């Protein structure tokens, strides 16, 4: 009977850890705060800027 309660506690702790890690990753990767963009958003903006700056006749 005691093992069942321990399994539930371990499951809840693992669930909390997984959700916390996912929230941290999302906030670091795709944050849209001005001046503190996430890695993916910053790289995407950089790619868009490179495409926008491309001049067809320039080598």
C-alpha positions in Angstrom: 0.0 0.0 0.0 2.8 2.4 0.8 4.5 1.8 -2.5 1.5 3.1 -4.4 1.7 6.4 -2.6 5.4 6.7 -3.3 4.8 6.0 -7.0 2.3 8.9 -7.1 4.7 11.3 -5.3 7.5 10.3 -7.7 5.2 10.8 -10.7 4.1 14.2 -9.5 7.7 15.3 -8.9 8.8 14.1 -12.4 5.8 15.9 -13.9 6.7 19.2 -12.1 10.3 18.8 -13.2 9.3 18.2 -16.9 6.8 21.1 -16.9 9.4 23.5 -15.4 12.1 22.5 -17.8 9.7 22.9 -20.8 8.6 26.4 -19.5 12.3 27.4 -19.2 13.1 26.1 -22.7 10.2 27.9 -24.2 11.0 31.2 -22.5 14.6 31.0 -23.6 14.0 29.9 -27.2 10.9 31.8 -28.3 10.5 34.8 -26.0 9.3 37.9 -27.8 10.2 40.5 -25.3 11.7 43.6 -26.8 15.4 43.6 -26.4 15.4 40.1 -24.9 14.3 37.9 -27.7 14.6 34.2 -27.5 17.3 32.4 -29.6 14.9 31.2 -32.3 13.1 34.6 -32.6 16.5 36.4 -32.8 17.8 34.1 -35.5 14.6 34.3 -37.5 14.7 38.1 -37.4 18.4 37.9 -38.5 17.4 35.7 -41.5 14.6 38.0 -42.5 17.0 41.0 -42.3 19.5 39.2 -44.5 16.8 38.4 -47.1 15.5 42.0 -47.0 19.0 43.4 -47.5 19.7 41.2 -50.5 20.2 43.2 -53.7 19.8 41.2 -56.9 22.6 42.9 -58.8 25.1 43.0 -55.8 27.8 40.3 -55.6 
